[in-house]
Amino acid sequence: MNAEKDLLQKIESQLLIDGQWRASSDGNTLPVRDPATGEILKEISSASVQDGIDAVEAADRAFPAWAATPPRVRADILRRAFDLVQERKEDFALLMTIEMGKPLAEARGEVAYGAEFLRWFSEEAVRISGRYGSNPEGTGRMIVTKHPVGPAFLITPWNFPLAMGTRKIAPALAAGCTVVVKPAALTPLTTIYLAQTLEEAGVPAGVVNIIPTDHSVDVSAAIIDHPALRKVSFTGSTPVGQQLLKQAANGVLRTSMELGGNAPFLVFEDADLDDAVEGAIQAKFRNIGQACTAANRFIVARPLVDEFVEKVTERVREMRVGRGTDEGVVIGPLIDHRAVEKTVALVADATARGATLKIGGVAIPGPGSFIEPTVISNVPAGSDILKEEIFGPVLAVVPFDTEEDAVALANSTEYGLVSYAYTRDFARAQRLIESIQTGMMGLNVGVVSNAAAPFGGWKMSGLGREGGPEGIEEYLQTKYTLSPNPFV
Ligand code: NAD
């Protein structure tokens, strides 16, 4: 507990605007709670509309100098930030565990993943390029150059407090953009600590501004309406993303939207069943089921269903539930009590329609917002759990008879973020790559995230990509210049 107190002492409790840590203009604060105990960890400043405007204006003032900073200098700052996050990895991991609830081992995994965006985009910062060539008529020279889009507003969710921040901040800074970051009010401490780390790495005043707030709607609207803003990047739920897209239309802003998912996890008869079970456990229970990439619907070949369900149920029986800091815990608390109620209701709806409850399904009495990890099988069509993002540790199994049926089931959702498929038949795998409507696919693997890969969704799961060479393009705009052929 002393390590936790010492760590919390190190975290700033104010807003970062224009290089100054300062209280909110109206003096409001918000409490950050430990979801495992319900206790307040720290009280921090909650930004007002005026603070939001100040932050975007600071980002606007800092933009010309940052955009003109040599790419190598921007790269070196990001690389230093990567090194500092590595040095502080235990602090970052513990902070995420206590404010968000994930087990410590998983928090360490997120630090490695989240830090990687700083390193990857430090490497991409020096590779921004354009093209030069003749027009087809031969009368002119076409010059294509890339430019940072300008001040960007980055809104992040609570489920991956470090990685969702670095996945946006690193490419923005690498491209030469300045940013205003609004972390989720439930988990702002990791973002604040990241901002402290970025300052120490040499990020100049005004380039990164951090404004946690419990008035998201008003503060975000004022920032998006500000004429200096050029870009909105959002990770969160689809309904909020749709709202932000409408607001961004007024200023014709560039947008990136990483929204909700409803991932199918297909297990074909020719799959290696033990591999599929291992992948299923990762794809479902990582982050206590609270990942946009979490497998939501396990679509399993009918002859394998009983064995698959028995094996995953055995694994779930061994899972230890508790505070993420406790030894051996693999299932921490859900983010809040509302999330527990919603998850229990989804299970109850499915069982009322005839699904079989194999294990779990009930809330664990507080303090803290815990639920038992759960397996349900033979979930009937029409159940809410097949349509909605579960965002909890519930593994729901649906049988299928033919490959055609499996693909149709997989695609029967408005979402299209990620899918998983287990098969040893290469021709089938090729057919799946071409027929499943998702932006990402795990083929015989249960986790796909990687800083070097283009993360993002199809359909109502979003617009744009984060990570990979594509990630920096989201923060660049293109200029085409025509000049005469110098030889005629
Ligand atoms: P959320 O949409 O409720 O909130 C996300 C962020 O938006 C938070 O910072 C919140 O404070 C803010 N917000 C909420 N309403 C707003 C408004 N009207 N205007 C401006 N900001 C607003 O989502 P959440 O519950 O924090 O996160 C869970 C959701 O995020 C899930 O749907 C999940 O699938 C999605 N998610 C997607 C990805 C991805 O990369 N596609 C990654 C992680 C999470």
Residues whose N, C-alpha, C, O or C-beta is under 5 A from the ligand:
A	BS01	NAD	I155 T156 P157 W158 K182 P183 A184 A185 S216 V217 S220 T235 G236 S237 T238 V240 E258 L259 G260 G261 A291 C292 S461
